[in-house]
Amino acid sequence: MRSPTAQTVTIYWQHTKKHPLLMFFTLLGIALASGLEILKPLLYKQFFDLLPGGALQASALVWVLIKILALSLAYWALWRIGTFGAAAFQAKVMRDLLNTCFNYLQRHSYNFFTNNFAGSLVRKVNKYSRSFEIITDQFFWAIIPTFIRITAICTIIMFRSRLLGFGLIIWSVGYIAFNYWFSLYKLHYDVKRTEMDTVATGVLADAISNNTNIKMFAGYEYENRKFRDTAAKWYKATRVSWDLHNVNEALQSLLMVGLEFFVFYFAVQLWKKGLLTIGDFAMLQAYLLQLFNRLWDLGRNIRRIYEGFADAQEMTEILNSPHEIQDAPNAKTLAVKHGEIAFQGINFAYGKNQADIFQNLDLKIKPGEKVALVGPSGGGKSTIVKLLSRFHDLSSGKILIDGQDIAACTQDSLRDNLSLVPQEPILFHRTLMENIRYGNRAASDEAVIAAAKLAHCHEFISRLPKTYDTFVGERGIKLSGGERQRVAIARAILKNAPILILDEATSSLDSESEMLIQDALKTLMHNRTAIVIAHRLSTIMQMDRILVLENGKITEEGRHEELLKMNEGTYQKLWEIQAGGFAAS
């Protein structure tokens, strides 16, 4: 198993190599500009060596200044090539990374999203592309120029004095090795800081999205304590990481003070012997300043690179995690003509160490049959729907639609043939027109409005100032529960799939709206296979068949009238409770 850093490098490289020309011109501009900058102190050495000649050397001094100007302009032009190239290159790769993260993330399973905070996932995606920018910034503007300058400076100084040249090489190698080792040591603490940053973001997002619950249950103090505990852990991890950063800076500044003293001490000895000139001192000072600036930043740059890798690690793990639900090799497109559904000997549990929900369950639904699922909570009603939608894979057994195993068909073609109206519809923060049209993205405005009328949501939409162009807010928060449910029904009507699933589709409606929508649902269910999950038994009296699910088993089945005749039956008890009221029961 490769390290997360190596995995991140692999993914970044796969996206980087798609833009070879941009990368080449960026590197060429930066490398040539860095090389030209090294030449400038040599020209200043000439300038200072000519000064003792007085006015006689004026023309030579001007000529040196002209060469310095030409060098500066060339440096400026090459650096601009590097900066503009880097801007285009990084933006394109970051765009590609965002697309990759989005595409891969969306293909993860239903179970994956129920176990991860939405806010944390969004943060991981954003940090991933930003990490690429941070890492490449360090290579473009720090690592590459630094190594070019160190190599050139040490080579030039060696021509003036082997003692100073070799001493500078040894010091530079030791300095870089120390910073590299320290950065690796610190990486572990940077990862902890990043993990706590994600945890704190998740807790914050959870509390903000549940603000209404906090108000209703007077949970301010409880949530404050919980967030303070999380913030305290974040503080501890962050403080350790930052303190290590400060320790490293203190040590490297001490190394630089020592180098500057010894270089000029030995330079003075060489000057006394006539081996160095005044210009050499100017050159040495300029090169030391360049070296210190670059090496000081180098330690920080190495840490920034590894911090970038630490920030990217969580998303890399997601990108390297296989999708829990995958299309089979050579998966076929599901073709539904009749809508017959068969559950054959299915076994299923939500986890390896969890109890089975279903054990060898058999169930057949005829083409066009309307089947209702009722029973106590936890009996397996919603699980039936999730398995049919292939949000989870079976432990064993098969689910067939018109004789086709859904596990051998593509997930998209399966879900194209299903229309789901969930108990708690979640809408996009988009317009009502876009939300309804999501059922059939090729539908005309007229078709959308027709579906809205059938679902009885046209009435409330027409009263809104912007009607169908009204934005509904995050998850549809600007609409009431009943309004969201009617929009979801309109979306299902527009989709016009052969198999319809209603999961408490009228639970959030008042009695008058429910009566209107029951008529719309009858039209919607006509000539379609329908599975209806309901707790309110009055909504399923006209179903072709009612199944009572208890502890993952079908304990009763039949029409409404037949089930009422079963003495001491579960359906009969539920009906008596609902028809007579809780007090009477």
N, C-alpha and C positions, 0 to 999 in steps of 0.2 A: 504494500500500500504506500503510494507516494505521499509526501507531506502536503498539507493544504497549500503551502507557498508554491511548491512545484506544480500543483494542479492549477493554481491561479495563473502562473506564468504560461502554462500550456494554453489555457483558454484565451488569455490576452494575446498570445502570439498567433493563435488561429485567426483572431480578428485583425491583428496588425498586418499580417502578410497579404491581406486582401488589397492593401494600398501601398505597393512597393515604391512607386515613383515619388509619391508625397514623402514617404519616409526617407528615401535616398536624398532628395533635394534638401530636406530639413537637416539631415545629418551632415551633408556636404557643406551647407552654409555655416553651420555651427562650428564644424571642425576647422574650416579655412579661416573663419573669423578669429577663433581662439589662437591659431598659429600666427596670424598677423599681429595680434596683440602682444605676443611675446617679443616681437622685433622692436617695439617702441622703446623699451629701456636701453637697447643697444644704440639707438639714435641719440637718446639723451646722454649716453656715455660720451659719444662723439662731441655733442654740444658742450658738455662741461670740460672735456679735454681741450677744446679750442678756446675756452674763455681766457686762460692765462695769456694768450697771444694778443689780447687787446683789440684795438680798432683794425689792425692789420688782418684780423680773421673775420671781419664783419660779413663779407660776402659769403664766406664758407659757412658761417653761422646761419645766415639767411637760407642758404641752400639746404642745410640740415633741417631747418624749420619747414621748408617746402616738402621735403621728404616725409617729415612727421605728419603734415597735413594730408598728403596723398595716402599715406598709410591709414590715417584715421578715417578718410572717406571710403577707402576700400573695405576697412573693417565695418563701417556703418552699413554699406551696401550688402555685404555678406551676412551680417547679423539680421538685416531686414528679411533676406531670403529665408533664413532660419526661422524667424518669428512668424512670418506669414505662412510658411510651410507647416510649421508645428500647429498653428491655429486650425488649418484645414484638416490636417492629419488627425489630430486628437478629437476634433468635433465629429469626424466621420466614424472613427472607431468607437467613440462613446455612444453615438447613435446606434451603431450595430450591436453594442453590448446591451443597451437598453432593450432593443428588439429581441435579442436572444433571451434575456432574463424574463421579459414579458411572455414570450411564446412558451418557454419551458415551464415557467411558474404556473401558467394557466392550465397546462396539461397535468399538473399534479392532481391527486385524487381529492374527492370530497372530504375524506378523513384527514388529509393533510391540512386543509383550510380550517377544519373545525379544531385542530390542535395548534394553530398559529394565529397570533394577533394580526389583523390586517395592517395596523399601523407599523408593527415591527417588520412585516414583509416589505411594505413600501419603503421603509428606511433602508433595509438591506439592499434593495434594488438601486436606490439612489446612491448609496455609499459605494456600490460596486463600480459604477461608471466614474464616479468622482475619484475613487482609488486609482483607476487607470490614469486619470489626468495627473494626480499627485505623483505617481511613480514615474511616468514618462517625463513630467516636468523636471524631476530630480536628475534623470539620465540626460535629458537634452541640455539643461541649463547649469548642471552642476557636475555630474560624474564625468561626462565626456570632456568638457572644457578643462576640468581639474586635472585629469590624467594627461591630457595633451600639454598643459602648462607645466606640470611637475616634470614630465619627461624632458621638455625643451629647456626649462630653467636649469635643471641639474646638468644637462649636457653643456649648455653655454658656460655655466660657472666652472665646470670641470676644465674647459679650455683655458680658463684664467688661472685656476688653482685646483689641482687634483685633490688636495687635502680638503678644501671647502666643498668641492663637488661630491666626493665620496661621503663626507660627513652629512651633507644635505640628503643624499640618497638614503643612507641608513636611518636618519631621523624620520624622513617621510614614510619609509616602509613601516617603521615601528609605530608611527602615529596612526597610519591607516589601519594597520593590523589591530591596534588597541581599540580604535573606534568600531571596527567590524565586530570584534569579539564582544564589546560592550553592547552593541546594538542587538546581537543575537541573545545575549543574556537578558536584555530589557524586553525583548519581544514577548516573552511569556507574560509579563506584567501588562504590556500593551493589549494583548489579547483579552486578559481579564477585564481591563478597563472598557474595551469595546463591548464585551459580553454584558457588563453591567449597564452600559449605555443603552443597549438594546432592551434589557429587562426593564429599565426605568421608563423607556419610551412605551413599552407594552403596557405597563401599569398605568401610566398617564393616559394612554389612548383608551384603555378599558374603563377608567373612571370617567373620562369625558363623555364617552358614548353611553354611559349608564347614569348620567347626571340626574335624570328624572327619578331613577330608582334610589339614588342617594338622597334626594330631597324627600321622596315619599316615605323612606324608612329611616329618616333622620340619621344618615350614616356619615355626616361630615367628620366627626371626630375619629370614627373608626377608619375611614379612608385616609384621613390626614396622618394617622399613626402608621398605617400601612405604607403610605408613600414616603413618610419620614424614614422608616426603616430601610426602604429601598434606596432612598437618597443617601443615607448614611453608608450603605455598602458601596454605592457608586463613589462617594467621597473617598472612602478608604482605598479603593482600587485606583482612583485617579491620582490621589496624593502620592501613593507609592511610585506610580509611573512618572509623575512630574519630578519627584525628589531625585529619582535616578537620573533623570535628564539634567538636573542642576549639578549633581555630582560629576557627571561626565564633562560638563562645560568647565567646571572648576579645574579638573585635572588637565584638560587639553590647553586651557589658557596658561597654566603653569609650564607646560612643555614648550609653549611658544616663547614665553619670557626667557627661558633657559637657552633656546636656540638663538634668539636674537643677540643675547649677550655673547655667546661663544663665537658666533659668526663674525661679529665686529671685533671681538678681541683678537682672533687669529688674523683678520683682515688688517688690523693695525700693525701686527708683527710683520706681515708680508709687505705692507707699505713702507715700513722702516727699512726693509731690505731692497726697496725699489722695485718690487715685483707687481705692485698695484698702483694705479693712478687715482686722482681725485674723481675722475669719471667712473672708475670702478666702484667707488663708494656709493655714488648716485645710482649706478646700475644695481648694486647689491641691495640697497634700500628699496628700490622699486620692485625688484624681484621678491624680496622678503615680504613686502606688503601684499603683492599679488598672491604669493604662496600662503600667507597667513589668512587672507580673506577667503581663499578657496578652501584651504584645509579646515578652517573654522566652520565654514558652511558644510564641508564634506561630512563631518561628524553628524551635523544636524540633518544633512540630506540622507545619509544612510539610515538614520533613525526614522526619517519621514517615509523612506521606502518601505521599511519593515512595518511601520504603523499603517501604511497604505495596504500592505499585504494582510495585516491583522484585521483592518476594516473590511477587506474583501473576503475574508475567510468564511464567514457565515453564508454568504451568497454562493461561494464556490462549493460549499458542502451541499447546498440545495441543488445546484446545477449538476453535481456528481451523484446525487441520490436518484436511483432509478424511479421512474413513475410507478406508483403502486398498481394502477390500473392501466394496462397497455393493450393496444390492438394486437391480436395474434398475427404471426407472420402470414402474409398473403390473405389478410382478413378481407371478407367480401362485403359488398354493400347490401344491407338488409332491404328486401323488397316485401312490402306488406300489401296484400290484396284483400285479405279477409279479416285479419285481426284476431286470430285464435292465439290464446296464450296458454302455455302448459308449464307448470313447475313440476319437474320429475325428480323425486327422491332428493330434494335439496337439503343440505346440511350447512349451517352457517353460525359462526360466532364472531363477535367484533374484535376479538384479540386471541392470541395463543393461550393465554391463561384465564380467559373469561368463559363463562358458561355458554353452552350452545343456545342460540335463539330458536333455531329450527333443527329438528332431527327427522330426516327422511320424510319431509313434507311433500305431499302430492296435491296438486290443484290444477284444474283445467277450466278455462274460461272460453266459452264458445264465441265464434265470430259474431260481433254485434251485441253480445250479452252485456247487461248492466249489472255489475256485481258490487255489493256494498260490504265493507269490512267494518265490523263493530267489535266491541269488547273492552275489557278493562285496560288501562294504560299499561304499557310494557308488554302487551300480548304479542306484538310483532307486526302490527298493521302498517306503520310507517316503514318498517324494515322491508316489507314486501315490495313497497314502491321503490325504495332505494336499490334493492336488488334488481328489480325489473329495469330500472334506469341505468344499471351497472355502475352505481356509485361505489359498490363493493363487489368483490369477486366471491363466489361460493367456495366453501370448503370442499364440497363435492356435490354431484348432481348436475342438472341442466335446467335452463330456462329457455323455452322455445317460443318463437313467434312465427306462426304459419309454418311450423316444422323446422325453422332455422335457429340454430343455437346462437344466442346473442353474444356468447363469448367468442364466436368465430366470425362475427361481423364487426365492422368499424363502429366505434363509439358514436361518431357523428351521425352516421346513417341510422343507428338505433334511436338516438334522441330526436332526430328529424321526424320520426314517426310517432313520437310521444308528445302530448300536450299536458303540461302540469300546471295546476292551479294550487299553490301551496297554502298552508294555513296562515303563514305570515309572509305575504309577498314582499319581496325586496325590489325596489325600483332603482334604476340608474339616476344619478343627478343630471338628468337631461329633460327635455321637454316631454309633455304628455304625448305628443305626436310620435316622438322617437321611441318612447317606452312601449306604446301599443304596437308600433310598427316592428318592434323587435321580434314579434311572432312571425312576421313575414317581411323581411327587409326590402323586398322588391314591390311591396304593396303600394298602391296609390293613396293619396290623401283621402279620396272618396271611400276607398275600401276600409281605411282606418276608422273613418267617422261612422261607417255602417256597422262595423264591429262594436264600436263604442255605444252606439244606440241599442244594439242587441244586449249589451252588458249593462245597460241603464247607467252608464257613466257620462253619456253625452250631456245629460241634464246639468250636472254640477260643473262639468267642464265649460259649458256655454256661459255660465254665470261668472267665470273668472275673467279678469280684465284682459288677459292675453290668450284666453281660451286654450287651444291646443299647443300654443307656443309657450305655455307656462312651465317654468322649471319646478320640479317637484322636491328639490332638496336632497341631501345625502340620504340614501336608502328610502326615499319617498317620505321624509319626515314632515313635509309641509301638508301632506294629505292625512285625512283621518284613516283609521284602520279599515273601515268599510269602503272608503274611496279607493284605497290601494288595492283592496280585494276585487273591486269592480274593474279596475284597470287591468289587473292580472287576468281576469276572466275575458275581457276584451282581447287581450293579447293571445289567449288560447283560442278564442273564436277565430281570430285572424290567421293563426297558424294552420288550422284546419287539418290536424293530424288524424290518422285513422284510429289511434288509441288515445283515450282521454283519461287522465288521472286527476281526481278532485280530492285534495287532502284538506278536509274541513273548509271547503271553499266558500261557505256562507257563514262561517263562525263569527265574523266581525260585522255582520249586517243587522240592522234593525228589522223588525218583523215585516214592515211594508216593503223594504228593499229586498228582503229575502224572498217574498212572494213573487216580486217582479223577476228576480234573477232565476228563480226556479223554472219559470217559463222559458227564459233564455237558455238555461242548461238543458231543458228537455229538447229544445231545437238543436243545441250543440251536440247532444248525445245521440241524436237520430242517426241510424246506420253506422254507429261507431261502437267499438268495444270500450266500455267504461268501467273504471275501478274507482269507487267512491269510499273514502274513509270518512266516517261520521260519528260524532258523539250524540248529536241531536237526532234521535231516531225518526222524528217527524219528517225529516228531509229525505229519507230513503224508503218510505213506505211503498213507493211504486217500482222499486228495483226488481229485476228479474230474479235475483237470488241474493240472499243476505247470508254472510258467513260470520260466525262468532269465533274470534281468535282469542285463546287463553293460553298463556305460557308457551306460545309458539305452535299450538295445535288448533286445528279446526274442531271445535266441540259441538257446534250446531250449524245447520245450514238449511235454507228453505226460503219461501216467500214470507212476507210480513205476517200474513194471517196464519200460516202454518206454524211459525215460531211462537206465536202468542198462545197456541194451544198446548205447547210443551209445558207440563206442570213442573214447577220448580226449575225451569230453564233459565239460563243466564239472560237471554234476550227478554223473556217475559218479566223478569225482575227489573231489568233496566227500563223497560217500557212502563211498568207500574210506577217506578220512581219518578220518571219524567212526566208521565201523564197525570199522576196524582199529586206531585210536588214532594219535596224532601220531607216536609213536616208529616204528610200523610204516611209516607213510607216508614 
